[in-house]
Amino acid sequence: MKRAIIIGATSGIGNELAKLLVQHDYLVGITGRRVAELEKLKRENSGAYFISSFDCTTANNAEKLTELTNQMGGLDLLILSSGTGDLNENLDFEIEHNTNLLNVNAFTQIVDWAFNYFQAHGKGHLVAISSIAGIRGSRLAPAYNASKAYQINYLEGLRQKATKSKKPIFITDIRPGFVDTDMAKGDGQFWVASKEKAARQIFGIIKRKKGIGYVTKRWWIVAKILRLIPSWVYRRM
Ligand SMILES: NC(=O)c1ccc[n+]([C@@H]2O[C@H](COP(=O)([O-])OP(=O)(O)OC[C@H]3O[C@@H](n4cnc5c(N)ncnc54)[C@H](OP(=O)(O)O)[C@@H]3O)[C@@H](O)[C@H]2O)c1
């Protein structure tokens, strides 16, 4: 039986992925701050879930993950789905700071712990949900886009490190467009995927151990276009 941990399983994409993994016979460690949501999930299949409730911005993530992994008897897959971000046209520092605490600081602590664990055990798969937002900057949510760019870049570094290690360690960067969850903010949303569809596509990407996956698939076109827009045009948008 394979064992996975999902950070951020109380709602949205992480919550759907937890259900999907259990349907595919995984033992799943689920985390998030809202313990009631974790308990709700566990009631659906009590033998399949292990709960650990903590705030990634204040907890010692490495300690929490080691504890949970020991309870589960090991780990094959870690999915990092926790994330935050807000529209911040007035550049309220509190919003930017909170975004960085989770999307940069806690992210780094968690992916580093996972990489070192997989390195020590000779194999494993790390998946993190970044965003299409990480491709270019944003005047509406500067820290969110910048933190997602950090994640994309960091994961590329870890992928290089995994390849050099010559061990079967896989690093997957999932870049969603819009998914219908609490996180999807702002006007003008298009190609919005349901969280069920997003989770199904992410699970497919995980099974194929792809390095990068756009969700839904057609968002790679947007990524391509975003990269091609010259900066003198982009800065006027
Ligand atoms: N929805 C979209 O359109 C979209 C698009 C691109 C990328 N993404 C990315 O996808 C990931 C998942 O987001 P989602 O759309 O599924 O939104 P969501 O439903 O709001 O899920 C966010 C998850 O992060 C957890 N979380 C937030 N702050 C936390 C903290 N301080 N400590 C621990 N856990 C925390 C939440 O759990 P608690 O609140 O219980 O702690 C929740 O489980 C995020 O990284 C997001 O940036 C989403």
The ligand as a Tripos MOL2 file, in Angstrom:
@<TRIPOS>MOLECULE
LIG
   48    52     1     0     0
SMALL
NO_CHARGES

@<TRIPOS>ATOM
      1 N1         -7.9560   27.7780   -7.0320 N.am      1 LIG1
      2 C1         -7.2220   28.2960   -7.9920 C.2       1 LIG1
      3 O1         -7.7290   28.9210   -8.9380 O.2       1 LIG1
      4 C2         -5.7150   28.0890   -7.9760 C.ar      1 LIG1
      5 C3         -5.0110   28.4490   -9.1310 C.ar      1 LIG1
      6 C4         -3.6350   28.2770   -9.1550 C.ar      1 LIG1
      7 C5         -2.9810   27.7460   -8.0550 C.ar      1 LIG1
      8 N2         -3.7050   27.4110   -6.9520 N.ar      1 LIG1
      9 C6         -2.9530   26.8730   -5.8010 C.3       1 LIG1
     10 O2         -3.4920   25.6380   -5.4150 O.3       1 LIG1
     11 C7         -3.1960   25.4090   -4.0350 C.3       1 LIG1
     12 C8         -4.4590   24.9140   -3.3360 C.3       1 LIG1
     13 O3         -5.4040   25.9480   -3.2900 O.3       1 LIG1
     14 P1         -6.9840   25.7140   -3.4360 P.3       1 LIG1
     15 O4         -7.4010   26.3650   -4.6890 O.co2     1 LIG1
     16 O5         -7.3050   24.2930   -3.2380 O.co2     1 LIG1
     17 O6         -7.5270   26.6480   -2.2540 O.3       1 LIG1
     18 P2         -8.1090   26.3550   -0.8100 P.3       1 LIG1
     19 O7         -9.3620   25.5540   -0.9040 O.co2     1 LIG1
     20 O8         -8.1860   27.6770   -0.1410 O.co2     1 LIG1
     21 O9         -7.0010   25.4330   -0.1160 O.3       1 LIG1
     22 C9         -5.8830   25.9760    0.5360 C.3       1 LIG1
     23 C10        -5.3870   24.9730    1.5600 C.3       1 LIG1
     24 O10        -4.2500   25.5580    2.1970 O.3       1 LIG1
     25 C11        -4.3930   25.3840    3.5880 C.3       1 LIG1
     26 N3         -3.7490   26.4670    4.3140 N.ar      1 LIG1
     27 C12        -3.9050   27.8020    4.1510 C.ar      1 LIG1
     28 N4         -3.1680   28.4750    5.0310 N.ar      1 LIG1
     29 C13        -2.5230   27.5430    5.7900 C.ar      1 LIG1
     30 C14        -1.6190   27.6090    6.8830 C.ar      1 LIG1
     31 N5         -1.2110   28.7960    7.3890 N.pl3     1 LIG1
     32 N6         -1.1590   26.4600    7.4080 N.ar      1 LIG1
     33 C15        -1.5680   25.2650    6.9200 C.ar      1 LIG1
     34 N7         -2.3960   25.1290    5.8780 N.ar      1 LIG1
     35 C16        -2.8810   26.2620    5.3330 C.ar      1 LIG1
     36 C17        -5.8980   25.4270    3.8430 C.3       1 LIG1
     37 O11        -6.1990   24.7500    5.0470 O.3       1 LIG1
     38 P3         -6.6360   25.4850    6.4190 P.3       1 LIG1
     39 O12        -7.3010   26.7550    6.0490 O.co2     1 LIG1
     40 O13        -7.5480   24.4850    7.0640 O.co2     1 LIG1
     41 O14        -5.3650   25.6490    7.1640 O.co2     1 LIG1
     42 C18        -6.4100   24.6530    2.6370 C.3       1 LIG1
     43 O15        -6.4390   23.2770    2.9110 O.3       1 LIG1
     44 C19        -2.6510   26.7440   -3.5000 C.3       1 LIG1
     45 O16        -1.2440   26.6700   -3.3990 O.3       1 LIG1
     46 C20        -3.0290   27.7360   -4.5630 C.3       1 LIG1
     47 O17        -2.1230   28.8250   -4.6200 O.3       1 LIG1
     48 C21        -5.0500   27.5640   -6.8820 C.ar      1 LIG1
@<TRIPOS>BOND
     1     1     2 1
     2     2     3 2
     3     2     4 1
     4     4     5 ar
     5     4    48 ar
     6     5     6 ar
     7     6     7 ar
     8     7     8 ar
     9     8     9 1
    10     8    48 ar
    11     9    10 1
    12     9    46 1
    13    10    11 1
    14    11    12 1
    15    11    44 1
    16    12    13 1
    17    13    14 1
    18    14    15 2
    19    14    16 1
    20    14    17 1
    21    17    18 1
    22    18    19 2
    23    18    20 1
    24    18    21 1
    25    21    22 1
    26    22    23 1
    27    23    24 1
    28    23    42 1
    29    24    25 1
    30    25    26 1
    31    25    36 1
    32    26    27 ar
    33    26    35 ar
    34    27    28 ar
    35    28    29 ar
    36    29    30 ar
    37    29    35 ar
    38    30    31 1
    39    30    32 ar
    40    32    33 ar
    41    33    34 ar
    42    34    35 ar
    43    36    37 1
    44    36    42 1
    45    37    38 1
    46    38    39 2
    47    38    40 1
    48    38    41 1
    49    42    43 1
    50    44    45 1
    51    44    46 1
    52    46    47 1
@<TRIPOS>SUBSTRUCTURE
     1 LIG1         1 GROUP 0 **** ****
